[in-house]
Amino acid sequence: MEFNLDLTNKVVVITGAGGIICGGIAKALAPSKAKIAILDLNLEAAEKVASEVNAIGGTAKAYKANVLEKASLEEVKEAINKDFGTVDILINGAGGNNPRATTSNETNEVGVTYEKDFFALDESGVRFVFDLNFLGTFIPTQVFAKDMLGKKGCSILNISSMNAFTPLTKIPAYSAAKAGISNFTEWLAVHFAPSHIRVNAIAPGFFVTNQNRALLFKEDGTPTARTEKILAATPMKRFGEIDEIMGAVKLLLSEENASFITGTVIPIDGGFNAYSGV
């Protein structure tokens, strides 16, 4: 039975909403009667998602926003307040990895030469990944949570990752940054509890997105060795579908069903985190 989420007159802000996961969340929230602000650095991508939400009966508007620039977000918040009213729900979806913070080898063996090992990682790339994921959640929360203080029915949903539980090889910065998101989610939950703001996160496992497609599939569409390892470690033996994230999202945003849930990080991973490999 489909979960019917009622967010009538609620204002929902989604960052990184031009992407596959958060764009999917925006469309899944269309029937909830929320007023959805679609934020992305790529305005064209945000406008595409907003038009899709509106086409299926939702209410959405796109805004260009840089989650690493507080002034940009303050300006966008002012526009959202004018267009829709004060913010009730924030979904922090901006994030991602960068090739400059990714090694070519999974492990380091003495005497073996690698194309790009740990010692060759670009410091600026590592900093970019940390900033995009952690500050890209921290700064929007600073800006938009101000509208929620003292209001009932408000919540924040962060996007963590399975990397936060057990780091994956090759992507040390992204793994550490997402671990920071999970920790920050718990910190915020405690900090904002007296202000009636619930804070939770989802930790998606392996879903095919624009950012990871090249790591998972070769140019001819066949799976890479990394894909074979992922599926071997996933008890359900497949990648997740974007729609399979939405049940947890709707639950955590529902004041009726999740009013006593805060500070939790829910894995959505086909059993990946539970599997020891044996």
Order of alpha helices (4+ residues) and beta strands (2+ residues): beta-alpha-beta-alpha-beta-alpha-beta-alpha-alpha-beta-alpha-beta-alpha-alpha-alpha-alpha-beta
